[in-house]
Amino acid sequence: MQSPVIVLNTSKQRETGHRAQMSNIAAGKTVADVVRTCLGPRAMLKMLLDPMGGITLTNDGFAILRECEVAHPAAKSMIELSRTQDDEVGDGTTSVIILAGEMLAISAPFLERKIHPVVILRAFQKALDDAQTILREIAVPVDTNDKEKMLDLIKSAIGTKFVSRWNDLMCNLALTAVQTVVRRTADLELADAEARMPNATSTAATGAVAAAAAADAADKVSADATAAAADSASSPASGSASATATASAQDSDAGAAPGSASATETASAAAPELDVREIDIKRFVRVEKVPGGEIEESRVLDGVMINKDVVHPKMRRHIENPRIILLDCPLEYKKGESQTNIEITRESDWTRVLEIEEEQIRTMCEKIAALKPDLVITEKGVSDLAQHYLVKENITALRRMRKTDNNRIARATGAKIVSSVDELKEQDVGTGCGQFSVEKIGDEYFSFLTKCKSPKACTILLRGPGKDTLNEIDRNLQDAMCVARNVLFNPYLCPGGGATEMALSVQLAQRAKSDIDGIEQWPYAGVAEAMEVIPRTLIQNGGGNAIRTLTELRAKHAAGLTTWGVDGDKGVPADMNEYGVWEPLAVKLQTIKTAIDSASLLLRVDDIVSGTSKKSE
């Protein structure tokens, strides 16, 4: 008899076939069970200790799983899901894990019955396509210019979080911050025009005058468009002047009758989708956490705040309408790139070397002073001698600014970051800031650049009792801002409280009976069953009777009432129109896509070869 040929190292751990699939399913269910109690308004908090002894208190799915150390490869894949969800839409990190775990759990019986994984995956893919169609059917458009609706939407997103006690304050912070950093088509066109201006205007006025003229023209166009919108619209739009102008512009683009109310409503609902071009929360919204004070003292600044003090005690600490220069170069004597040796034979030569250093710094400061700035901010150092010359010229300086902070200041004040003082021009000076001041909060000094004319960057100042509390508020605030951003890009909402998942479950179950034939019908119906895990978990976390409540919900949805979901506080059925819980369509689409795709990926695995050796018996 021929001896077996051993290809793989027998000392390594290996699982194959059905055993590998069941191992992956068990790992997925275990990860889902970790965060199951963190869903809904009655969510429990998890306390996690990191290796350094720090404590994380949170009920955010991604924050919890990020701190968990797991060994199983399938569990690691599940944790990546919540990271993807957090990066893409910023919300629904708990839901996606629970749903993916349930998708894996409903696959186990089909694998036991020897149904091939490819057949199961084909049914899953059909169910995903149909689920996306159903989602778009039940989604309703929202007017993003209606502040009340937007605040209600953000409230429902952070109602399950730690900060729900300060709902109104946090919702206002998030909405104000996102609306500050929105860049529309007109903003980008103006920025492009300013970028081309130095080449185009050679003999005309300076760049600053041209920029002011462009701003005046933009204001005039905005005013005309607002007036036209006020005349044509049958009811006044509940938004800002620019929002009204946008709506009227969309009316004319769409070719709708300017007097018709329906056209105006459609345009106002669709305007953000067409006109919002960029909302960069990560780069242009900075959350500054300062322990101490009351949470109610938190606010959004109409500008930027930096943890820096002026470099010289004689410099001004309060300036109205400052002229600002941003630099990316040191205001110090330029040293040699490599080690430099100078041989000096006379004492006068040594004196001359020192004079050259002074002259170089004086020349730098004179070039800066020629533009008459009030404030100079550099990412590098400022030497003592440069400080002396700047104080003589009554110029305030800040040094060692972070690159990200400098970019935010440039966006808020209209200044341009310059890499060398030799290249400074009048149009590089920022004049968009209304006030510069240095204030002491707690034990530290902070520089404030506020009252900016049109700041496209902002800082959220968070106050609170301690570091752990502030970190959790920061996480919740990020979720709230992501929800606002998603709705501005894609202004459609789905009912929350498990209503959307229940509608998907009921409609997919009906389609499984009528439209799907053969073996695929079982896994397809299994997806419908898995969707019920969200409302079921909400009922259980709210202390309700899961079987009775789910039966009532099924009956409501079978009758076509797609807005009925779960009151998460009491665990009983509620109409989301009255209860007021709505979620962005983008979050729901991403959750279902990610959950089904990840379950499909793990079900395709039939062999796990571990890099570690077998444990000794």
C-alpha positions, 0 to 999 in steps of 0.5 A: 500500500502506498504511503500518504504524501504529506504536502502541508506541515502536519504540526500546524493547526488545520480545519477543513470542509464543514468543520471550518464553516461551522467554526467561522459561523461560531466565531461570527455569532460570538462577536455579534453577541458581544455587542448585542446589548449595545443596540437601542436607547436602553443600550448597556455600556461596556467598560474596556481596559487597554494594556496601558491601564486606560479605561474606555466606557462606551456602547459604540460597536466599533469602539468596543470591537476595536479594543477587543483582541481576538485570535480567530481569523473570522472574528477579525474579519467581523471586526473589520466590518465595523471599521468599514461601516464607521469609515463609510457612513459613521453610524450603524456599527453595532447593527452591521455586526449583529446582522452579519452574525445572524446571517451566518447563524441562519446559514448553519442549518442549510449547511447541515442539510448539505446545501452547497455554499454557492447555492446559498450565496446565490440566494443571498445575492438575490435577496440583497438586490431585492432588499436594496430595491425595497429600501429605496421604495420605502425611503422618503425625501427630506428637506435638508434646509428644514432645521427642525427635521434635521435636528430630529433626525440627528436626535434619533441617531444619538438617542441611543448614546451616552449623550442623549441627556444633552440631545438638543445641545449635541444635535445643534453642535453637530448640525452647525459644524457640518453646515459650516464645512459644506462646500457647494458648487459656487464655493469651489468655483470661487476658490478656483477663480481665486487660485487663477487670479494671480495669473489673470490680474497683472495690471488690475487691483491687488488680489485682495481687492479682486477677491472682495469684488468677487465676494460682493458679486457672489452676494449680489447674485445670492440676493437676486436669486433669493428675491426671485425665489421669494416671488416665485415660491408659493410658500416661503422656504424654511432655510437660509438665503443661499439655500433658497437661492439653491432651491430656485436655481434647481427649479429653473434647471429642472424646467419646473414651473416656478410657481408650483409648490410641488416643484419647489418641494421637489427641488428643495429635497433634491437640491442638496443631493445635486449641489453639495460637493464636499463635506470633509469632517475629518480635516476641517472639524476639530473637536477640542476636549477641555476637561472642566466646566459644564457640558452645557458650556460646549459650543461651535466656534465660527472659526478655529481654536488652537492650544497655543500661546503667543511666543513673546509676552509683549505681543498683542493678545487681542486683535480685531480684524487681524491681517494673517500670514501663514508660513511653512518655513522657520523664522530662524537663521538657515543652518547648513544642510550637513556639518559645516566648519568655518575657519576664522583667523580674525576676530572681526570675521567672527563678528561679521558671521554673527552680523550675517545671521542677524541680517538674514533674520532682519531681512525675513522680518522686514519682508513680512512687515512690508505686508503689514500683518497683525498675526504671523503663524508658522509651522516651524520655529521663531528665533529670539531675534525674530521675536524681537523684530516682530514685537518692534513692528507690533506683529503677534506670532504663533510657532510650531503649528500643526499642519492640520491646524494650519490648513484649518486656519487657511480655510477659515481666514482665507489666507494661503500657506506660503513656503518662503517669505520671499514669495509673500504677496498681498493676496496671500494675506488672510482678512476673513477673521474678525477677532484674534484673542488668547484666553486661559481655560483651566491651566492652558492658554488657547488662541481663538481665531473667531468671527470669521466671515465665511469659515469653511472650517470650525472647532467644537469646544467640548467641556465636561467633568472628565477625560472618559466622559469627554472621549465618549461625547466626542465619539457620539458627536462624530456619529451625529456629524456623520449622520448629518453629512450622509443626509446632505449628500443623499437626502432620503430617510428610512423609518427607524426603530427596526421598522425598515428591517421588519418591512424588508423581512415581511416583503422578502418572505412574500417574494420567497414564496411567489418569485423564487423557485427550487432550493434557493427559496430556503436561504432567500427566506432565511435572509428575511428571517435574519432581518428580524434580529434588529427589532427582536434585539430592540425589544429584548433590550427594552424589556418587552415580550419578543414573540408577541411584539414581533407577531404584532409587527408582522401583522402591521407590515403585512397590512402595508404599514411600513413605518411601524417599528419598536419603541426602544424605551418600552419594547412595544410597537410604535408608529415611527411617524409619531415616535419620530425616529428616522435614519438615513437611507445611506446608513441602511443600504451600507449596513445590509450590503456590508452584512450580507457581503461579509457573511457570503465571504465567510461562507465561501471558506472551506479550509483554515490553515493556521500559522501557529503550531498545534497546542500540546496535548 
